Amino acid sequence: MNGLPPLRALHYFHQAALHSSFSVAAEHLHVTHSAISHQIRQLESWMGKPLFVRSHGRVKLTAHGDRLLLSCQQAFSELRSSCETIRTGLLQQIRVSCAPSFLSQWLIPRIASFYQRYPEIEVHFLPLAEIAQLRSEHVDVLILSHGDPPEPDLDATLVSEDEIGPLCAPHFATQLRVGEDLVALPLLHADTRRHAWSEWAVQTGVRGRFNSGKHFETLSLGIQAARSGLGVLMAPRLLVRKELEDGTLIAPLGFVPVERATWMMTKQSRRQDTEIRVFRDWLQEAAQP
């Protein structure tokens, strides 16, 4: 093909650049280290410029390598999307990774409206992944509560500022008027949010011992326990919106902001992929109070 280097060389370069390692690229592609090196040398010869700096057994992209990686990511992403659409009969797919509590409490109850609007897009839900898995494209979208500023190679869309507060069944209302009342009430804890009570205490200045009480493996189970009247649970407002609306849970002391926010993240190079773009637009709309 005129004007293009061999596709295999670009494919091998893409994997080596993603992982900053010829050895890891070789493992992913089930080829030898020397095969990766050979293809990249050919590519650099074709380009007439080095794409990697090699030093002490490690490799790092040059400025030209960075530019080519971005182009490869965009091109391979579009190719992958088009091939998948053709292979599956015009059905597009998006892999969404998030915490189980966000999935069960927020996303599943709302996802029907996404399917109604975009019936050609199938959403696959995956367990909460590391950001590295987003970079390696094992997941397409990562939704998580995050305190640090998003890194520049990621596109981050704000879903909600995080606020937390004590939640309980309505029959506790007369017993919980100020923070100090909590010492006489049974407390509930989600093991996935072990520091939620201490975080709230720091934000509000309420003093007391908040480490006693019943523990539940997930926040979703903790919410069920609070609805059933077993005690008072510390949880984010975003994940109990339905319970607050239908009155099965109340927040007598309100909510306080914390130094985190819930973000939808994807790779900068993929932010305009059709399925990611429409999912982002829908998510922002669904998150409106």
Order of alpha helices (4+ residues) and beta strands (2+ residues): alpha-alpha-alpha-beta-beta-alpha-beta-alpha-beta-alpha-beta-beta-beta-alpha-beta-alpha-beta-alpha-beta-alpha
